[in-house]
Amino acid sequence: MTERNPLAHNNIGAFYLERNECQKAVPYFLKAIEMRKDYAYPYGNLGVCAARRNDTEQALDFFRQAILLNPVSQRQ
């Protein structure tokens, strides 16, 4: 089921992320990106993991990439 499914890989990573187990989560996020380079969510999740490691620069890089791939515009 997860062999060629980037959504499944991201969701498994998100499960570990919610448990604060980034070491287990990161490989799933990277696999999701490998399968689908334009998938924003795993980049954002990698940013969260980097931030939890206090790696601000890497976190910002991941968050920027997530925003570039999936910008959110809010109009009032």
CHARMM-style PDB file with segment names, atoms N, HN, CA, C and O in Angstrom:
ATOM      1  N   MET     1       0.820  -1.205   0.000  1.00  0.00      PROA
ATOM      2  CA  MET     1       0.000   0.000   0.000  1.00  0.00      PROA
ATOM      3  C   MET     1       0.862   1.265   0.000  1.00  0.00      PROA
ATOM      4  O   MET     1       0.486   2.260  -0.621  1.00  0.00      PROA
ATOM      5  N   THR     2       2.000   1.247   0.678  1.00  0.00      PROA
ATOM      6  HN  THR     2       2.305   0.439   1.183  1.00  0.00      PROA
ATOM      7  CA  THR     2       2.823   2.460   0.754  1.00  0.00      PROA
ATOM      8  C   THR     2       3.945   2.478  -0.270  1.00  0.00      PROA
ATOM      9  O   THR     2       4.665   3.472  -0.366  1.00  0.00      PROA
ATOM     10  N   GLU     3       4.116   1.401  -1.043  1.00  0.00      PROA
ATOM     11  HN  GLU     3       3.531   0.594  -0.966  1.00  0.00      PROA
ATOM     12  CA  GLU     3       5.259   1.297  -1.938  1.00  0.00      PROA
ATOM     13  C   GLU     3       5.388   2.493  -2.877  1.00  0.00      PROA
ATOM     14  O   GLU     3       6.482   3.039  -3.020  1.00  0.00      PROA
ATOM     15  N   ARG     4       4.312   2.909  -3.512  1.00  0.00      PROA
ATOM     16  HN  ARG     4       3.423   2.466  -3.395  1.00  0.00      PROA
ATOM     17  CA  ARG     4       4.340   4.058  -4.418  1.00  0.00      PROA
ATOM     18  C   ARG     4       3.292   5.095  -4.011  1.00  0.00      PROA
ATOM     19  O   ARG     4       2.583   5.631  -4.863  1.00  0.00      PROA
ATOM     20  N   ASN     5       3.197   5.371  -2.745  1.00  0.00      PROA
ATOM     21  HN  ASN     5       3.773   4.936  -2.053  1.00  0.00      PROA
ATOM     22  CA  ASN     5       2.149   6.244  -2.249  1.00  0.00      PROA
ATOM     23  C   ASN     5       2.753   7.337  -1.358  1.00  0.00      PROA
ATOM     24  O   ASN     5       2.933   7.125  -0.159  1.00  0.00      PROA
ATOM     25  N   PRO     6       3.068   8.506  -1.938  1.00  0.00      PROA
ATOM     26  CA  PRO     6       3.681   9.560  -1.131  1.00  0.00      PROA
ATOM     27  C   PRO     6       2.792  10.051   0.012  1.00  0.00      PROA
ATOM     28  O   PRO     6       3.296  10.428   1.070  1.00  0.00      PROA
ATOM     29  N   LEU     7       1.473  10.046  -0.196  1.00  0.00      PROA
ATOM     30  HN  LEU     7       1.064   9.740  -1.056  1.00  0.00      PROA
ATOM     31  CA  LEU     7       0.558  10.461   0.870  1.00  0.00      PROA
ATOM     32  C   LEU     7       0.676   9.527   2.069  1.00  0.00      PROA
ATOM     33  O   LEU     7       0.709   9.981   3.213  1.00  0.00      PROA
ATOM     34  N   ALA     8       0.739   8.239   1.811  1.00  0.00      PROA
ATOM     35  HN  ALA     8       0.713   7.870   0.881  1.00  0.00      PROA
ATOM     36  CA  ALA     8       0.876   7.271   2.908  1.00  0.00      PROA
ATOM     37  C   ALA     8       2.191   7.473   3.650  1.00  0.00      PROA
ATOM     38  O   ALA     8       2.223   7.427   4.879  1.00  0.00      PROA
ATOM     39  N   HSD     9       3.268   7.696   2.917  1.00  0.00      PROA
ATOM     40  HN  HSD     9       3.242   7.734   1.918  1.00  0.00      PROA
ATOM     41  CA  HSD     9       4.563   7.927   3.566  1.00  0.00      PROA
ATOM     42  C   HSD     9       4.521   9.195   4.419  1.00  0.00      PROA
ATOM     43  O   HSD     9       5.009   9.203   5.549  1.00  0.00      PROA
ATOM     44  N   ASN    10       3.938  10.261   3.877  1.00  0.00      PROA
ATOM     45  HN  ASN    10       3.541  10.254   2.959  1.00  0.00      PROA
ATOM     46  CA  ASN    10       3.831  11.489   4.662  1.00  0.00      PROA
ATOM     47  C   ASN    10       2.987  11.268   5.914  1.00  0.00      PROA
ATOM     48  O   ASN    10       3.319  11.776   6.985  1.00  0.00      PROA
ATOM     49  N   ASN    11       1.901  10.516   5.784  1.00  0.00      PROA
ATOM     50  HN  ASN    11       1.632  10.103   4.914  1.00  0.00      PROA
ATOM     51  CA  ASN    11       1.023  10.289   6.934  1.00  0.00      PROA
ATOM     52  C   ASN    11       1.682   9.424   8.003  1.00  0.00      PROA
ATOM     53  O   ASN    11       1.481   9.650   9.196  1.00  0.00      PROA
ATOM     54  N   ILE    12       2.462   8.443   7.586  1.00  0.00      PROA
ATOM     55  HN  ILE    12       2.625   8.259   6.617  1.00  0.00      PROA
ATOM     56  CA  ILE    12       3.193   7.639   8.568  1.00  0.00      PROA
ATOM     57  C   ILE    12       4.202   8.531   9.296  1.00  0.00      PROA
ATOM     58  O   ILE    12       4.343   8.457  10.517  1.00  0.00      PROA
ATOM     59  N   GLY    13       4.897   9.368   8.536  1.00  0.00      PROA
ATOM     60  HN  GLY    13       4.782   9.428   7.545  1.00  0.00      PROA
ATOM     61  CA  GLY    13       5.819  10.321   9.158  1.00  0.00      PROA
ATOM     62  C   GLY    13       5.098  11.251  10.117  1.00  0.00      PROA
ATOM     63  O   GLY    13       5.603  11.541  11.202  1.00  0.00      PROA
ATOM     64  N   ALA    14       3.920  11.718   9.723  1.00  0.00      PROA
ATOM     65  HN  ALA    14       3.511  11.482   8.842  1.00  0.00      PROA
ATOM     66  CA  ALA    14       3.146  12.616  10.587  1.00  0.00      PROA
ATOM     67  C   ALA    14       2.736  11.919  11.887  1.00  0.00      PROA
ATOM     68  O   ALA    14       2.687  12.545  12.946  1.00  0.00      PROA
ATOM     69  N   PHE    15       2.446  10.632  11.797  1.00  0.00      PROA
ATOM     70  HN  PHE    15       2.486  10.123  10.936  1.00  0.00      PROA
ATOM     71  CA  PHE    15       2.136   9.864  13.005  1.00  0.00      PROA
ATOM     72  C   PHE    15       3.314   9.934  13.983  1.00  0.00      PROA
ATOM     73  O   PHE    15       3.130  10.214  15.168  1.00  0.00      PROA
ATOM     74  N   TYR    16       4.519   9.679  13.478  1.00  0.00      PROA
ATOM     75  HN  TYR    16       4.668   9.452  12.516  1.00  0.00      PROA
ATOM     76  CA  TYR    16       5.703   9.748  14.345  1.00  0.00      PROA
ATOM     77  C   TYR    16       5.976  11.173  14.811  1.00  0.00      PROA
ATOM     78  O   TYR    16       6.389  11.388  15.951  1.00  0.00      PROA
ATOM     79  N   LEU    17       5.748  12.138  13.940  1.00  0.00      PROA
ATOM     80  HN  LEU    17       5.412  11.964  13.014  1.00  0.00      PROA
ATOM     81  CA  LEU    17       5.954  13.539  14.316  1.00  0.00      PROA
ATOM     82  C   LEU    17       5.055  13.917  15.492  1.00  0.00      PROA
ATOM     83  O   LEU    17       5.499  14.591  16.421  1.00  0.00      PROA
ATOM     84  N   GLU    18       3.802  13.490  15.456  1.00  0.00      PROA
ATOM     85  HN  GLU    18       3.441  12.942  14.702  1.00  0.00      PROA
ATOM     86  CA  GLU    18       2.884  13.782  16.559  1.00  0.00      PROA
ATOM     87  C   GLU    18       3.343  13.154  17.868  1.00  0.00      PROA
ATOM     88  O   GLU    18       3.028  13.653  18.948  1.00  0.00      PROA
ATOM     89  N   ARG    19       4.081  12.068  17.766  1.00  0.00      PROA
ATOM     90  HN  ARG    19       4.337  11.664  16.888  1.00  0.00      PROA
ATOM     91  CA  ARG    19       4.616  11.397  18.958  1.00  0.00      PROA
ATOM     92  C   ARG    19       5.993  11.945  19.332  1.00  0.00      PROA
ATOM     93  O   ARG    19       6.663  11.420  20.221  1.00  0.00      PROA
ATOM     94  N   ASN    20       6.404  13.012  18.638  1.00  0.00      PROA
ATOM     95  HN  ASN    20       5.859  13.439  17.916  1.00  0.00      PROA
ATOM     96  CA  ASN    20       7.706  13.651  18.854  1.00  0.00      PROA
ATOM     97  C   ASN    20       8.863  12.684  18.580  1.00  0.00      PROA
ATOM     98  O   ASN    20       9.873  12.692  19.284  1.00  0.00      PROA
ATOM     99  N   GLU    21       8.700  11.860  17.554  1.00  0.00      PROA
ATOM    100  HN  GLU    21       7.880  11.854  16.982  1.00  0.00      PROA
ATOM    101  CA  GLU    21       9.718  10.891  17.154  1.00  0.00      PROA
ATOM    102  C   GLU    21      10.219  11.248  15.751  1.00  0.00      PROA
ATOM    103  O   GLU    21      10.030  10.496  14.795  1.00  0.00      PROA
ATOM    104  N   CYS    22      10.853  12.399  15.656  1.00  0.00      PROA
ATOM    105  HN  CYS    22      11.006  13.010  16.432  1.00  0.00      PROA
ATOM    106  CA  CYS    22      11.310  12.888  14.359  1.00  0.00      PROA
ATOM    107  C   CYS    22      12.331  11.959  13.717  1.00  0.00      PROA
ATOM    108  O   CYS    22      12.380  11.848  12.492  1.00  0.00      PROA
ATOM    109  N   GLN    23      13.133  11.305  14.512  1.00  0.00      PROA
ATOM    110  HN  GLN    23      13.094  11.395  15.507  1.00  0.00      PROA
ATOM    111  CA  GLN    23      14.135  10.401  13.949  1.00  0.00      PROA
ATOM    112  C   GLN    23      13.459   9.288  13.128  1.00  0.00      PROA
ATOM    113  O   GLN    23      13.993   8.852  12.108  1.00  0.00      PROA
ATOM    114  N   LYS    24      12.304   8.846  13.574  1.00  0.00      PROA
ATOM    115  HN  LYS    24      11.871   9.201  14.402  1.00  0.00      PROA
ATOM    116  CA  LYS    24      11.548   7.840  12.825  1.00  0.00      PROA
ATOM    117  C   LYS    24      10.747   8.472  11.693  1.00  0.00      PROA
ATOM    118  O   LYS    24      10.510   7.829  10.670  1.00  0.00      PROA
ATOM    119  N   ALA    25      10.333   9.710  11.864  1.00  0.00      PROA
ATOM    120  HN  ALA    25      10.525  10.231  12.695  1.00  0.00      PROA
ATOM    121  CA  ALA    25       9.471  10.377  10.889  1.00  0.00      PROA
ATOM    122  C   ALA    25      10.218  10.815   9.635  1.00  0.00      PROA
ATOM    123  O   ALA    25       9.700  10.681   8.527  1.00  0.00      PROA
ATOM    124  N   VAL    26      11.420  11.332   9.800  1.00  0.00      PROA
ATOM    125  HN  VAL    26      11.841  11.441  10.700  1.00  0.00      PROA
ATOM    126  CA  VAL    26      12.157  11.944   8.690  1.00  0.00      PROA
ATOM    127  C   VAL    26      12.287  11.025   7.474  1.00  0.00      PROA
ATOM    128  O   VAL    26      12.036  11.483   6.360  1.00  0.00      PROA
ATOM    129  N   PRO    27      12.665   9.754   7.630  1.00  0.00      PROA
ATOM    130  CA  PRO    27      12.783   8.914   6.426  1.00  0.00      PROA
ATOM    131  C   PRO    27      11.486   8.805   5.622  1.00  0.00      PROA
ATOM    132  O   PRO    27      11.523   8.692   4.397  1.00  0.00      PROA
ATOM    133  N   TYR    28      10.358   8.837   6.295  1.00  0.00      PROA
ATOM    134  HN  TYR    28      10.328   8.928   7.291  1.00  0.00      PROA
ATOM    135  CA  TYR    28       9.076   8.776   5.584  1.00  0.00      PROA
ATOM    136  C   TYR    28       8.813  10.064   4.806  1.00  0.00      PROA
ATOM    137  O   TYR    28       8.316  10.021   3.681  1.00  0.00      PROA
ATOM    138  N   PHE    29       9.147  11.205   5.403  1.00  0.00      PROA
ATOM    139  HN  PHE    29       9.551  11.240   6.318  1.00  0.00      PROA
ATOM    140  CA  PHE    29       8.977  12.469   4.686  1.00  0.00      PROA
ATOM    141  C   PHE    29       9.893  12.527   3.468  1.00  0.00      PROA
ATOM    142  O   PHE    29       9.484  12.973   2.397  1.00  0.00      PROA
ATOM    143  N   LEU    30      11.130  12.076   3.638  1.00  0.00      PROA
ATOM    144  HN  LEU    30      11.463  11.714   4.508  1.00  0.00      PROA
ATOM    145  CA  LEU    30      12.078  12.086   2.520  1.00  0.00      PROA
ATOM    146  C   LEU    30      11.619  11.147   1.407  1.00  0.00      PROA
ATOM    147  O   LEU    30      11.780  11.463   0.228  1.00  0.00      PROA
ATOM    148  N   LYS    31      11.060  10.016   1.762  1.00  0.00      PROA
ATOM    149  HN  LYS    31      10.929   9.759   2.720  1.00  0.00      PROA
ATOM    150  CA  LYS    31      10.558   9.077   0.757  1.00  0.00      PROA
ATOM    151  C   LYS    31       9.373   9.678   0.007  1.00  0.00      PROA
ATOM    152  O   LYS    31       9.258   9.515  -1.208  1.00  0.00      PROA
ATOM    153  N   ALA    32       8.498  10.369   0.725  1.00  0.00      PROA
ATOM    154  HN  ALA    32       8.592  10.502   1.712  1.00  0.00      PROA
ATOM    155  CA  ALA    32       7.356  11.024   0.082  1.00  0.00      PROA
ATOM    156  C   ALA    32       7.838  12.057  -0.933  1.00  0.00      PROA
ATOM    157  O   ALA    32       7.287  12.158  -2.029  1.00  0.00      PROA
ATOM    158  N   ILE    33       8.861  12.820  -0.570  1.00  0.00      PROA
ATOM    159  HN  ILE    33       9.309  12.738   0.321  1.00  0.00      PROA
ATOM    160  CA  ILE    33       9.410  13.828  -1.479  1.00  0.00      PROA
ATOM    161  C   ILE    33      10.095  13.155  -2.671  1.00  0.00      PROA
ATOM    162  O   ILE    33       9.985  13.630  -3.802  1.00  0.00      PROA
ATOM    163  N   GLU    34      10.791  12.063  -2.420  1.00  0.00      PROA
ATOM    164  HN  GLU    34      10.880  11.678  -1.502  1.00  0.00      PROA
ATOM    165  CA  GLU    34      11.444  11.334  -3.510  1.00  0.00      PROA
ATOM    166  C   GLU    34      10.410  10.881  -4.545  1.00  0.00      PROA
ATOM    167  O   GLU    34      10.665  10.913  -5.749  1.00  0.00      PROA
ATOM    168  N   MET    35       9.258  10.465  -4.064  1.00  0.00      PROA
ATOM    169  HN  MET    35       9.051  10.438  -3.086  1.00  0.00      PROA
ATOM    170  CA  MET    35       8.202   9.988  -4.966  1.00  0.00      PROA
ATOM    171  C   MET    35       7.493  11.130  -5.684  1.00  0.00      PROA
ATOM    172  O   MET    35       7.062  10.991  -6.829  1.00  0.00      PROA
ATOM    173  N   ARG    36       7.379  12.255  -4.995  1.00  0.00      PROA
ATOM    174  HN  ARG    36       7.729  12.368  -4.065  1.00  0.00      PROA
ATOM    175  CA  ARG    36       6.635  13.388  -5.562  1.00  0.00      PROA
ATOM    176  C   ARG    36       7.311  14.688  -5.121  1.00  0.00      PROA
ATOM    177  O   ARG    36       7.061  15.197  -4.028  1.00  0.00      PROA
ATOM    178  N   LYS    37       8.155  15.201  -5.980  1.00  0.00      PROA
ATOM    179  HN  LYS    37       8.359  14.788  -6.867  1.00  0.00      PROA
ATOM    180  CA  LYS    37       8.987  16.374  -5.661  1.00  0.00      PROA
ATOM    181  C   LYS    37       8.167  17.637  -5.370  1.00  0.00      PROA
ATOM    182  O   LYS    37       8.645  18.538  -4.681  1.00  0.00      PROA
ATOM    183  N   ASP    38       6.952  17.707  -5.883  1.00  0.00      PROA
ATOM    184  HN  ASP    38       6.563  16.975  -6.443  1.00  0.00      PROA
ATOM    185  CA  ASP    38       6.141  18.908  -5.710  1.00  0.00      PROA
ATOM    186  C   ASP    38       5.141  18.806  -4.552  1.00  0.00      PROA
ATOM    187  O   ASP    38       4.166  19.556  -4.509  1.00  0.00      PROA
ATOM    188  N   TYR    39       5.374  17.905  -3.639  1.00  0.00      PROA
ATOM    189  HN  TYR    39       6.166  17.295  -3.675  1.00  0.00      PROA
ATOM    190  CA  TYR    39       4.470  17.645  -2.516  1.00  0.00      PROA
ATOM    191  C   TYR    39       4.906  18.494  -1.329  1.00  0.00      PROA
ATOM    192  O   TYR    39       5.939  18.216  -0.720  1.00  0.00      PROA
ATOM    193  N   ALA    40       4.148  19.507  -0.998  1.00  0.00      PROA
ATOM    194  HN  ALA    40       3.309  19.733  -1.493  1.00  0.00      PROA
ATOM    195  CA  ALA    40       4.536  20.506  -0.003  1.00  0.00      PROA
ATOM    196  C   ALA    40       4.528  19.995   1.441  1.00  0.00      PROA
ATOM    197  O   ALA    40       5.392  20.367   2.235  1.00  0.00      PROA
ATOM    198  N   TYR    41       3.572  19.160   1.776  1.00  0.00      PROA
ATOM    199  HN  TYR    41       2.870  18.857   1.131  1.00  0.00      PROA
ATOM    200  CA  TYR    41       3.391  18.780   3.184  1.00  0.00      PROA
ATOM    201  C   TYR    41       4.612  18.121   3.833  1.00  0.00      PROA
ATOM    202  O   TYR    41       4.938  18.463   4.970  1.00  0.00      PROA
ATOM    203  N   PRO    42       5.297  17.193   3.163  1.00  0.00      PROA
ATOM    204  CA  PRO    42       6.469  16.625   3.832  1.00  0.00      PROA
ATOM    205  C   PRO    42       7.578  17.653   4.056  1.00  0.00      PROA
ATOM    206  O   PRO    42       8.342  17.538   5.014  1.00  0.00      PROA
ATOM    207  N   TYR    43       7.672  18.653   3.185  1.00  0.00      PROA
ATOM    208  HN  TYR    43       7.051  18.747   2.407  1.00  0.00      PROA
ATOM    209  CA  TYR    43       8.656  19.719   3.418  1.00  0.00      PROA
ATOM    210  C   TYR    43       8.318  20.477   4.693  1.00  0.00      PROA
ATOM    211  O   TYR    43       9.201  20.769   5.499  1.00  0.00      PROA
ATOM    212  N   GLY    44       7.051  20.794   4.875  1.00  0.00      PROA
ATOM    213  HN  GLY    44       6.334  20.558   4.221  1.00  0.00      PROA
ATOM    214  CA  GLY    44       6.642  21.471   6.108  1.00  0.00      PROA
ATOM    215  C   GLY    44       6.904  20.624   7.334  1.00  0.00      PROA
ATOM    216  O   GLY    44       7.337  21.129   8.369  1.00  0.00      PROA
ATOM    217  N   ASN    45       6.641  19.342   7.216  1.00  0.00      PROA
ATOM    218  HN  ASN    45       6.289  18.931   6.375  1.00  0.00      PROA
ATOM    219  CA  ASN    45       6.888  18.437   8.341  1.00  0.00      PROA
ATOM    220  C   ASN    45       8.378  18.325   8.652  1.00  0.00      PROA
ATOM    221  O   ASN    45       8.770  18.274   9.818  1.00  0.00      PROA
ATOM    222  N   LEU    46       9.205  18.286   7.609  1.00  0.00      PROA
ATOM    223  HN  LEU    46       8.886  18.327   6.662  1.00  0.00      PROA
ATOM    224  CA  LEU    46      10.654  18.290   7.830  1.00  0.00      PROA
ATOM    225  C   LEU    46      11.080  19.584   8.522  1.00  0.00      PROA
ATOM    226  O   LEU    46      11.994  19.584   9.347  1.00  0.00      PROA
ATOM    227  N   GLY    47      10.415  20.679   8.182  1.00  0.00      PROA
ATOM    228  HN  GLY    47       9.673  20.679   7.512  1.00  0.00      PROA
ATOM    229  CA  GLY    47      10.696  21.951   8.850  1.00  0.00      PROA
ATOM    230  C   GLY    47      10.399  21.887  10.336  1.00  0.00      PROA
ATOM    231  O   GLY    47      11.157  22.418  11.147  1.00  0.00      PROA
ATOM    232  N   VAL    48       9.312  21.246  10.694  1.00  0.00      PROA
ATOM    233  HN  VAL    48       8.696  20.814  10.035  1.00  0.00      PROA
ATOM    234  CA  VAL    48       8.965  21.090  12.109  1.00  0.00      PROA
ATOM    235  C   VAL    48      10.044  20.270  12.822  1.00  0.00      PROA
ATOM    236  O   VAL    48      10.476  20.620  13.920  1.00  0.00      PROA
ATOM    237  N   CYS    49      10.472  19.178  12.186  1.00  0.00      PROA
ATOM    238  HN  CYS    49      10.120  18.894  11.294  1.00  0.00      PROA
ATOM    239  CA  CYS    49      11.516  18.344  12.805  1.00  0.00      PROA
ATOM    240  C   CYS    49      12.811  19.135  12.974  1.00  0.00      PROA
ATOM    241  O   CYS    49      13.455  19.053  14.020  1.00  0.00      PROA
ATOM    242  N   ALA    50      13.193  19.892  11.960  1.00  0.00      PROA
ATOM    243  HN  ALA    50      12.670  19.958  11.110  1.00  0.00      PROA
ATOM    244  CA  ALA    50      14.412  20.701  12.055  1.00  0.00      PROA
ATOM    245  C   ALA    50      14.280  21.743  13.162  1.00  0.00      PROA
ATOM    246  O   ALA    50      15.231  21.983  13.906  1.00  0.00      PROA
ATOM    247  N   ALA    51      13.115  22.357  13.273  1.00  0.00      PROA
ATOM    248  HN  ALA    51      12.342  22.162  12.669  1.00  0.00      PROA
ATOM    249  CA  ALA    51      12.896  23.348  14.331  1.00  0.00      PROA
ATOM    250  C   ALA    51      13.004  22.707  15.712  1.00  0.00      PROA
ATOM    251  O   ALA    51      13.544  23.309  16.640  1.00  0.00      PROA
ATOM    252  N   ARG    52      12.500  21.508  15.842  1.00  0.00      PROA
ATOM    253  HN  ARG    52      12.062  21.019  15.088  1.00  0.00      PROA
ATOM    254  CA  ARG    52      12.596  20.808  17.135  1.00  0.00      PROA
ATOM    255  C   ARG    52      14.037  20.465  17.497  1.00  0.00      PROA
ATOM    256  O   ARG    52      14.368  20.306  18.673  1.00  0.00      PROA
ATOM    257  N   ARG    53      14.900  20.352  16.474  1.00  0.00      PROA
ATOM    258  HN  ARG    53      14.632  20.481  15.520  1.00  0.00      PROA
ATOM    259  CA  ARG    53      16.332  20.122  16.714  1.00  0.00      PROA
ATOM    260  C   ARG    53      17.075  21.444  16.910  1.00  0.00      PROA
ATOM    261  O   ARG    53      18.293  21.462  17.085  1.00  0.00      PROA
ATOM    262  N   ASN    54      16.328  22.547  16.879  1.00  0.00      PROA
ATOM    263  HN  ASN    54      15.338  22.533  16.737  1.00  0.00      PROA
ATOM    264  CA  ASN    54      16.899  23.895  16.963  1.00  0.00      PROA
ATOM    265  C   ASN    54      17.796  24.222  15.781  1.00  0.00      PROA
ATOM    266  O   ASN    54      18.724  25.022  15.908  1.00  0.00      PROA
ATOM    267  N   ASP    55      17.529  23.611  14.631  1.00  0.00      PROA
ATOM    268  HN  ASP    55      16.775  22.962  14.527  1.00  0.00      PROA
ATOM    269  CA  ASP    55      18.251  23.912  13.398  1.00  0.00      PROA
ATOM    270  C   ASP    55      17.403  24.904  12.603  1.00  0.00      PROA
ATOM    271  O   ASP    55      16.706  24.535  11.658  1.00  0.00      PROA
ATOM    272  N   THR    56      17.481  26.154  13.005  1.00  0.00      PROA
ATOM    273  HN  THR    56      18.048  26.454  13.772  1.00  0.00      PROA
ATOM    274  CA  THR    56      16.621  27.199  12.459  1.00  0.00      PROA
ATOM    275  C   THR    56      16.804  27.384  10.964  1.00  0.00      PROA
ATOM    276  O   THR    56      15.824  27.515  10.230  1.00  0.00      PROA
ATOM    277  N   GLU    57      18.046  27.396  10.506  1.00  0.00      PROA
ATOM    278  HN  GLU    57      18.842  27.289  11.102  1.00  0.00      PROA
ATOM    279  CA  GLU    57      18.303  27.613   9.082  1.00  0.00      PROA
ATOM    280  C   GLU    57      17.675  26.516   8.227  1.00  0.00      PROA
ATOM    281  O   GLU    57      17.021  26.804   7.225  1.00  0.00      PROA
ATOM    282  N   GLN    58      17.872  25.270   8.619  1.00  0.00      PROA
ATOM    283  HN  GLN    58      18.403  25.036   9.433  1.00  0.00      PROA
ATOM    284  CA  GLN    58      17.289  24.171   7.845  1.00  0.00      PROA
ATOM    285  C   GLN    58      15.769  24.205   7.927  1.00  0.00      PROA
ATOM    286  O   GLN    58      15.085  23.947   6.937  1.00  0.00      PROA
ATOM    287  N   ALA    59      15.242  24.520   9.097  1.00  0.00      PROA
ATOM    288  HN  ALA    59      15.797  24.730   9.902  1.00  0.00      PROA
ATOM    289  CA  ALA    59      13.786  24.627   9.243  1.00  0.00      PROA
ATOM    290  C   ALA    59      13.233  25.683   8.288  1.00  0.00      PROA
ATOM    291  O   ALA    59      12.232  25.448   7.611  1.00  0.00      PROA
ATOM    292  N   LEU    60      13.876  26.829   8.236  1.00  0.00      PROA
ATOM    293  HN  LEU    60      14.689  27.020   8.786  1.00  0.00      PROA
ATOM    294  CA  LEU    60      13.423  27.891   7.334  1.00  0.00      PROA
ATOM    295  C   LEU    60      13.492  27.446   5.873  1.00  0.00      PROA
ATOM    296  O   LEU    60      12.594  27.753   5.088  1.00  0.00      PROA
ATOM    297  N   ASP    61      14.545  26.732   5.508  1.00  0.00      PROA
ATOM    298  HN  ASP    61      15.274  26.483   6.146  1.00  0.00      PROA
ATOM    299  CA  ASP    61      14.659  26.232   4.134  1.00  0.00      PROA
ATOM    300  C   ASP    61      13.500  25.300   3.789  1.00  0.00      PROA
ATOM    301  O   ASP    61      12.900  25.410   2.719  1.00  0.00      PROA
ATOM    302  N   PHE    62      13.192  24.384   4.703  1.00  0.00      PROA
ATOM    303  HN  PHE    62      13.679  24.295   5.572  1.00  0.00      PROA
ATOM    304  CA  PHE    62      12.073  23.468   4.453  1.00  0.00      PROA
ATOM    305  C   PHE    62      10.744  24.212   4.390  1.00  0.00      PROA
ATOM    306  O   PHE    62       9.920  23.925   3.521  1.00  0.00      PROA
ATOM    307  N   PHE    63      10.523  25.159   5.293  1.00  0.00      PROA
ATOM    308  HN  PHE    63      11.192  25.392   5.998  1.00  0.00      PROA
ATOM    309  CA  PHE    63       9.269  25.918   5.287  1.00  0.00      PROA
ATOM    310  C   PHE    63       9.144  26.755   4.014  1.00  0.00      PROA
ATOM    311  O   PHE    63       8.057  26.859   3.446  1.00  0.00      PROA
ATOM    312  N   ARG    64      10.248  27.351   3.566  1.00  0.00      PROA
ATOM    313  HN  ARG    64      11.131  27.267   4.027  1.00  0.00      PROA
ATOM    314  CA  ARG    64      10.210  28.131   2.316  1.00  0.00      PROA
ATOM    315  C   ARG    64       9.820  27.241   1.140  1.00  0.00      PROA
ATOM    316  O   ARG    64       9.005  27.625   0.302  1.00  0.00      PROA
ATOM    317  N   GLN    65      10.410  26.055   1.089  1.00  0.00      PROA
ATOM    318  HN  GLN    65      11.073  25.743   1.770  1.00  0.00      PROA
ATOM    319  CA  GLN    65      10.099  25.142  -0.006  1.00  0.00      PROA
ATOM    320  C   GLN    65       8.623  24.738   0.045  1.00  0.00      PROA
ATOM    321  O   GLN    65       7.965  24.668  -0.993  1.00  0.00      PROA
ATOM    322  N   ALA    66       8.111  24.479   1.221  1.00  0.00      PROA
ATOM    323  HN  ALA    66       8.645  24.536   2.065  1.00  0.00      PROA
ATOM    324  CA  ALA    66       6.695  24.125   1.358  1.00  0.00      PROA
ATOM    325  C   ALA    66       5.802  25.257   0.859  1.00  0.00      PROA
ATOM    326  O   ALA    66       4.807  25.019   0.174  1.00  0.00      PROA
ATOM    327  N   ILE    67       6.164  26.482   1.208  1.00  0.00      PROA
ATOM    328  HN  ILE    67       6.972  26.675   1.765  1.00  0.00      PROA
ATOM    329  CA  ILE    67       5.365  27.637   0.783  1.00  0.00      PROA
ATOM    330  C   ILE    67       5.452  27.845  -0.719  1.00  0.00      PROA
ATOM    331  O   ILE    67       4.451  28.170  -1.358  1.00  0.00      PROA
ATOM    332  N   LEU    68       6.639  27.660  -1.290  1.00  0.00      PROA
ATOM    333  HN  LEU    68       7.451  27.396  -0.771  1.00  0.00      PROA
ATOM    334  CA  LEU    68       6.791  27.795  -2.741  1.00  0.00      PROA
ATOM    335  C   LEU    68       5.925  26.789  -3.482  1.00  0.00      PROA
ATOM    336  O   LEU    68       5.342  27.106  -4.519  1.00  0.00      PROA
ATOM    337  N   LEU    69       5.843  25.583  -2.954  1.00  0.00      PROA
ATOM    338  HN  LEU    69       6.317  25.325  -2.112  1.00  0.00      PROA
ATOM    339  CA  LEU    69       5.058  24.542  -3.613  1.00  0.00      PROA
ATOM    340  C   LEU    69       3.561  24.683  -3.396  1.00  0.00      PROA
ATOM    341  O   LEU    69       2.766  24.262  -4.236  1.00  0.00      PROA
ATOM    342  N   ASN    70       3.176  25.273  -2.276  1.00  0.00      PROA
ATOM    343  HN  ASN    70       3.822  25.615  -1.594  1.00  0.00      PROA
ATOM    344  CA  ASN    70       1.754  25.384  -1.967  1.00  0.00      PROA
ATOM    345  C   ASN    70       1.487  26.708  -1.259  1.00  0.00      PROA
ATOM    346  O   ASN    70       1.173  26.721  -0.069  1.00  0.00      PROA
ATOM    347  N   PRO    71       1.609  27.823  -1.984  1.00  0.00      PROA
ATOM    348  CA  PRO    71       1.346  29.121  -1.355  1.00  0.00      PROA
ATOM    349  C   PRO    71      -0.125  29.256  -0.984  1.00  0.00      PROA
ATOM    350  O   PRO    71      -1.013  28.780  -1.690  1.00  0.00      PROA
ATOM    351  N   VAL    72      -0.344  29.896   0.103  1.00  0.00      PROA
ATOM    352  HN  VAL    72       0.378  30.282   0.677  1.00  0.00      PROA
ATOM    353  CA  VAL    72      -1.707  30.116   0.576  1.00  0.00      PROA
ATOM    354  C   VAL    72      -1.976  31.618   0.504  1.00  0.00      PROA
ATOM    355  O   VAL    72      -1.267  32.418   1.114  1.00  0.00      PROA
ATOM    356  N   SER    73      -3.000  31.981  -0.244  1.00  0.00      PROA
ATOM    357  HN  SER    73      -3.575  31.330  -0.740  1.00  0.00      PROA
ATOM    358  CA  SER    73      -3.343  33.404  -0.307  1.00  0.00      PROA
ATOM    359  C   SER    73      -4.649  33.615   0.448  1.00  0.00      PROA
ATOM    360  O   SER    73      -5.629  32.896   0.252  1.00  0.00      PROA
ATOM    361  N   GLN    74      -4.634  34.583   1.283  1.00  0.00      PROA
ATOM    362  HN  GLN    74      -3.838  35.167   1.443  1.00  0.00      PROA
ATOM    363  CA  GLN    74      -5.836  34.916   2.048  1.00  0.00      PROA
ATOM    364  C   GLN    74      -6.288  36.303   1.633  1.00  0.00      PROA
ATOM    365  O   GLN    74      -5.536  37.270   1.749  1.00  0.00      PROA
ATOM    366  N   ARG    75      -7.494  36.394   1.158  1.00  0.00      PROA
ATOM    367  HN  ARG    75      -8.104  35.608   1.064  1.00  0.00      PROA
ATOM    368  CA  ARG    75      -8.031  37.693   0.754  1.00  0.00      PROA
ATOM    369  C   ARG    75      -9.106  38.104   1.726  1.00  0.00      PROA
ATOM    370  O   ARG    75      -9.927  37.296   2.161  1.00  0.00      PROA
ATOM    371  N   GLN    76      -9.083  39.355   2.051  1.00  0.00      PROA
ATOM    372  HN  GLN    76      -8.416  40.011   1.697  1.00  0.00      PROA
ATOM    373  CA  GLN    76     -10.086  39.872   2.986  1.00  0.00      PROA
ATOM    374  C   GLN    76     -11.049  40.784   2.300  1.00  0.00      PROA
ATOM    375  OT1 GLN    76     -11.961  41.311   2.937  1.00  0.00      PROA
TER     376      GLN     76
END
